[in-house]
Structures are given as structure tokens and as C-alpha cells.
Amino acid sequence: MGNNSSNGNTKATYDCVDCPAYCCSVYERVQVSPRDLQRLAKYFGVTVEVATTRYTKMYEKERILRRKKDPLFGEACQFLNPETRGCTIYHARPSVCRDFPNTKRCAYYDLLTFEREQQDDPKAVPLVKITFKK
């Protein structure tokens, strides 16, 4: 992630280093493509079949990354380092992670900075949970 932007001429207004990894934690499903599986396999030096079994699972009709317990949000991506809140497979991360957010702003970072200002606490971390109506 980092200071990405969808347009090379606009500077991002967020810094992933300051974030507790909302995007890696609050989404229950991180979809992986066949290309993502190839990238994971190469990164770990295993076959695509091993990477598929070891690092992903099926959710309905989509292949997603496995999750693990997380001390801050309850669950998070299995590749999130719980102490540093950084991605342990940054160069092999799935496309959806590479593209997020695809704008110059990140709503989670905006929330984080807003709450830190409101609480007058530069280390405050508002806990967020994403739910969707069906």
C-alpha cells in the first residue's frame, strides 16, 4: 500500500505506516486471482497447488486469503504482522491489496487522523467493523 494514488499527478493524503492496518483487518474476504496464487507460490518457493491449499480457502464461489486471530481487531489477514501492523508478504501481496485504496484519500486514514485529533491522543486507534446488509 503506502502513498499510492490512482493518478500520477495527485499526491496521496495518507500514510499506511501510521495506520493499524484497517484494510488487512476489517475485510473478512480478500479475493485472490490465479495470478495472485502464482505470485504467492513464487514468493514462498512452492507450487501453485501448495500455495492455494496453504494460504487460501473457498468462500462461496470465490478464493480468498486465510485469516488468523488478531489482538487488535479479533481477526486479520494471515500475513499481517500483529506487532508492526505491516504486511509480511508486501512484494507478493494480492492485486486487491496493491490497488487499495485506488484514490488519493483513504477513508480509514481520514477516520484515524480525525479521531486522534478529537481525542487529543496521537496513538488512539478507533476500532472499526465492516458489515453489509443483504
Secondary structure, DSSP 4 states (H G I P E B T S, - for coil): --S--SSTTS--S--GGGS--HHHHS-S--B--HHHHHHHHHHHTS-HHHHHHHHEEEETTEEEE-EEEETTTEEEETTB-TTT--BTTGGG--HHHHH-S-SS--HHHHHHHHHHHHHT-TT-----------
